[in-house]
Amino acid sequence: MVLLPARRALLAAGRRWLPRHYAPAAARPSSGEPESEGPGRDTALLRHLLLKLRATGPVTVAEYMREALTNPAQLIGIWFVSEWIATGKPKAFQLVELGPGRGTLTDDMLRVFNQLASLLSKCDVSIHLVEVSPKLGEIQARQLTGGKVQSNSEDNSAYMTGVSKTGIPISWYRDIRDVPPGYSFYLAHEFFDALPIHKFQRTEKGWREVLVDIDPQVPDQLRFVLSPSHTPASEIFIQPEETRDHVEVCPEAGVIIQRLASRIEEDGGAALVADYGHDGTKTDTFRGFRDHKLHDVLTAPGTADLTADVDFSYLRKMAQGRTATLGPIKQREFLKNMGIDVRLQVLLQNSHDTATQKQLLHSYDMLMNPEKMGDCFNFFALLPHQRLVHPDKKHKQESKSPLPPVAGFSELLMK
């Protein structure tokens, strides 16, 4: 397969040599061509992992395995860099994460960017975190900057600013609308499934909204009830073509997707959504988790995490054609396209420790098994239309250079 120019650039930046057999660290060459691994072995993420070992020096196979297989930020960071290259390597890009939690994912991606510093040397990279919780913002600041941040006045769109440990500027916002315009990559990792939903039930009298009320038989407990008639939400959110009998709709997710699609349409970039969900097929997915166990959503409110699977068909609809959409694609397919099977074989070949091999296979099974994470977690992307279809239709099709495939959503086999 011919290597596209954009992919060739990433290959050149990440090219490192990894011996098949053990050798003293000092014996590793400081430069040179990679050893041939056979057709299809040289994937983008594999190159990054080889670069990781080259940059850090000797590491245990267990550490290497964790970086290669169980850390989603390595994969996601490479995905954004791949898209940056595919769109011509703009002079600047903003990485915007929605609901960054404790900042761990952002911190890992910053390490990816640092390891690819030579490739990104002429690009002005900045981090923009949309976080409404002051407590989580402080945790993120400690994780990413060591706590060295500056609080801004209320008239400033960013309520906090700082610089990462690797020298990349970071800003915090309470709303996506406060993030400056510009070419941006947006990440929503387990974000949409925590947003509030409306629940609706089809009845003989039409659609009724599911409400929460006091249980008259047990006054200090709650129960679900159906609205006696249509509600404003049921009038707005239920589509005439709906075939399911029970529907969950997240209006806030729809609004956010509209804003992301509008920004990508105007400024370029991409959005990657990674979450639990379905493509308009599931019905009742509202559930609670407490101490990593299922918990009644109406019992002891405030003590459990409440979540509902993301309806990706609704997200696609709310993009309103402003951007192209890809997915949802199951995690096992996405990881396979990113070369996880190749990485597994490389790691197994370089490990002669039975315990490490078992741990590696266990991690692989957890990520890829359809009954575990393989079919539960999904990837979904928003991209400019011109990323998938040449905007200039005046030229003959045969005169156009092929567009680079989108990593993860297409199988990438490169020589």
N, C-alpha and C positions, 0 to 999 in steps of 0.2 A: 504494500500500500504506500502511495506517495505521501510523504509528510508535508502537511500544509505549512506555509511560511510562519503562521502564528504559532503553531505547535513546535516548529523547528526552533523558534526563539526560546521557548520554554525549555526545550530539550537541551539547548546549548547552555542555558543559565544553570540548569540543575544537574548537568552531567557529572557524575562521579563514579569511581571504580570501587567495587566491592568484591573481594576475593571469595571464591567458592569455598576455600578451605581456610583453616585457622592460620594466622600469621602474626608475628609480633607487630604491635602498633607502629613501631618505627619503620617497619618494612613497607608500610602503605605508601604508595607514590603520592606526591603532592599534586600531580596533574596527570593528564593523559586520557585516553579514550576508554570508555567502559567496556568491560568484557562482554562479548556477545552472549545473550541469554536466550536466543532463539526467537522465532516469529511471535510478535505480540507481547513480548515480556516487558518492553520498555514503555510502561505507561507513565502518565504525568505524575500521579501520586507516588508510584514506585521511585521515580527519579527524586522526588522530594525526600522520601525516606532514606535513600542513599545519601543525599546531601546532609540530612540530619546526622547520620553516623559520621560522615566526613567532618562535619563542623564541630561535633562535640567530642570526637575521639572515641576511644574504646568505651562501650557500654555493655551491660549484660544483655543477653538475648531476651530476658523478661522485659527489660526497659524498652528494647527495640520493638518487641511484640506489642507492648501497650501503645507506643507511639503509632505503630503501623496499623493496628487493628481496632483498638478500642477508643481512640480519641477522635471524635467526629470533627473537631476543629481543624485537624490536619487536612482532612478531605475537603471541608467547606472552604478553608483558606485557599487551597489549590483551585477550587471551583471558581472563586472570585478572580484569582489571578489569571486563570485560563480565559475567562470572559473578557477581562481587561485586554489581554493580548489579542483575542479574536476580534475586538472592535477597534484595533489600531493603536493600542497603547496610548490613550489620552494622557495629557501632561499632569492631570490630577484626578484623584477619585476620593470620594468620601465613603467610608464604611459605616453604615447606620444600622445599629442593632436595636430592635424593639424588645423591651423587657429583658435586659441582659442578666437578670438574676444576681448572682454574686460576682459576675464579671469573669468567670473562669473561661468561658468560650472565647470571649474577646481577648483575654490574655494569651490563650493558646494561638489564636490567629495572629496576634502581634508577633509571636515567636516565629510563625511561618513567614510573615513579611520580613522579619529580620534575617531569617535564613536565606531569603531570596533578595537580599538587599542590593546585590549587583544588578539584578534584573529590574528592580524598582528604583534604581538610583536617580533616574531622571523624572520620577513621578512624585508629585506632592500628595502624600497620603495623609488623611486625617480620620479620626475616629469620632463618631457622634452617637451618643447613647440616649435613647428615649426612656426615661425612668421617672415615674411619678412618686416613688417611695423615697423619702429622704434617708431613711435607714439603709435601704439597699444601695442608694447612691454613695453613702459613706463607705460601705463594704466594698463596692466596686472601686472607689478611689484608692483605698488601701491596697487592693489587689493589683491595680494597674499602674499606680503612680507612687506607691509607698506612702500615700496619704498627703502628698505634696500637691494640694489643689488650692484654688482661689475661688471664693464665693463671690458671685456677681450681684449687682443691684437688680431689683425687680423689673426695671425697664430693659434689662438685657435679655435677649432671647435665650441665651444659655445661662442657667442658674449656677453653673460651676464649670471651671476649666482647669486643665492641668496638662502635664506632659508625661507620656508613658516612660517606662524604664529604658526603652529603646529609642526615645527621642521623638515620638510621634504625638502631635497635639490631640488632646481629647476634650470633648465638650459634652455637657449633660443638658437635656431638655425635658420638659414635662409633656410636650406634644410634638407629633411629627411635623406639624405646621411651622414649628419654630426652627426646624433644621434648615440651614441656608440652602438655596437652590444650587444645583450643579450636578455634574456627572456623579452618580452615586450607586453603590451596591447596598441593598437592604437585606437584612437577615431577620427572620422571625422564627426562632427555634423554640418549640414548645411554648409559643406565645398565644396563638389564637384559641387553643383549647381551654384556656383559663378565662376567656372573656364571657360575660353574661349572655345567656340565650333565652329566647322565648320558646315555649313548648305548645304545640297545637295537636288536637285530637279530632279526627273526623267522626261525626255522629250522624244519626238519621236526620237531624235538623240542620246539618251543615257543620262547618268548622267551628270548634270552640277552643278557647285558650285554656291551658292548664295553669291553675293558680295555686298558691299556697295559702292555707287558712288554718284557723285553730280547730283542733279536733274536739267537737262538742262532748264526746264521751270521755275524753281525757284532756281537761282544760290546759294542762301545761305541756301538751304535745302538739305537733303540727301534722297536717295531712295535705294531700293534693286534692283539689276539686276542679270541676269544669265550670267555666264561665256560663251563666244562664243564657247569654246571647253573644252575638259577635262583639269582639273588642276592636279598637282601632288597629292593634297589631295584627289581628287575624285578617282584617280587611286589606292591610297593606302587604303583608309578607307571604301570604299563601297564593301561589300561582295557579291559574285555571287548569294548567296541564298536570298538576301534581297528582300522582297515582298512589302515594303512600298514605297510610291511615294515621300515622303519627309523624310529625315533622318538628325538627328543632332548627331555629333560625337565630343567627347572631348578627343583629343589625350593626353593632360596633365594628365587627370584622369587615362587613360590607363597606362601611364608611372608610376604614383604613385602607382597604384594597383600592377603592376609588382614588384616594389621595396618592397612593403609591403609583398606580397606573398613570395618573395625570403627570406626576413628577418624571417618571421614566419616559413618557411620551414627549415631554418638553425638553428634558435635559440628558436623556440617555442613561445607561446603566442597566441594572437588573435587580430583581428581588427573588430571594430563595426562601421558601417556606418549608420547614421541616417539622412535621407534627403527626399526632395520631388523627386518623380521619378516614373518610370514605368519599366516593364520588356520587353522592346523592342516592345512596342505596340503603343506608341504615335508618333506624327510627329512634328508639329510645336509648340514648348513650349517656345521659346525665348520671354521674356517679360521684361518690366521695371517697377520698383516701385519707387514712389516718395511720401514722406509723407504718406506712407502706402496705397497709391492708385496706380492703374495701370497707367503707363506712356508710351507714344510712345517711343520705343527704339531708334529711330533715331532723336528725338527732344531734343535739348539742351543736347548734350552728356556731360557726366561728372557730371550731376546734379541728376541722378537717379541710383538706384541699378539695375544692369542687371543680369538676372538669366535664367537658362534653366534647365528643369527637368533632373535628372540623369537617364541615360539608364543603369539599373542594368544588363541587358543581356550583354552589352558591358564590364562592370566591371568583370562579371563572366568569359567572354571569355579571358580577359586580364590577369586573374590569371593564365592562361595556365596550369591548372591542378597541380600547385605546392602546392596548398592548397585545402581543401574542402571549399565549399561555402554553406551558408544557406540564404534563402530569395531570393528576397525581400518579407517581410511579412508586411502586413498593420499594421499601428500603433494600430488600435483597437484590432487586433488579438494578437499583441505582448504584449500590456498592459493587455489584458484578461488573457493571459498565465502567466503573472507576478502577477496576483491576484488582479487586480484593482476592480473587482466586489466585492470581499470579503472586500477590504478596504473601498469601498463605503458604504457597509452595516454596517460595524463596526462604521464608522464615523457618519452615520445617527442615529444609535442606541445610540451613546454617545452624540448626540446633541439634545437639546430640544428647540433650538432657531430657529424660522421659517426662519429668514433672512439668517442665516448661512446654513441651509439646502438647501435653494434655490440657494445660491451661490455654494454650493457643487455640486448640480445637474447640474447647469449651466456649471461648469468646467468639469464635467464628460461628458456632452453632447458635449462640444467643442472638447474634446480629442477623443471621441469615435464615434460621429456621422459621418457616411460615407460621408455626404454632407459637412462636416466641415474638421476637422483634421484627422478623423478616417481613411479615404481612401487615403488622399493626402500624408501623411508622411509615410515613409517606413523604415524598419530596415533590414540590410544586414550584414552578418558576413563572415570573413575569418578565418578558423581554420585549425590546422594541421590535416592531414588525420587520424592519430592515435587517435585523439580526438573522432572520430565517429566510427572508425573501429579498432578492435584489430590488432596491427601490427604482432603479432605472430600467424601465421596460422597453425603451426605444432600441436598445441593442439586441441583437439576436442572442438566444440562450447559449449557443455554443461559444460565443465570444466572452462570456462571463466566467471569471474564476470561481471555483466552487467555494461556498461559504463553509467555514470551519464548523464541525459538528459541536453541539452543546454537550459539554462533559456531563456524564452521569445519565443523561437522557438518551444518549446514543453511545454505542459501544466504541471505545477508542482503542484501536490497535495501531501502533506506530512502529516504524522501523527507522 
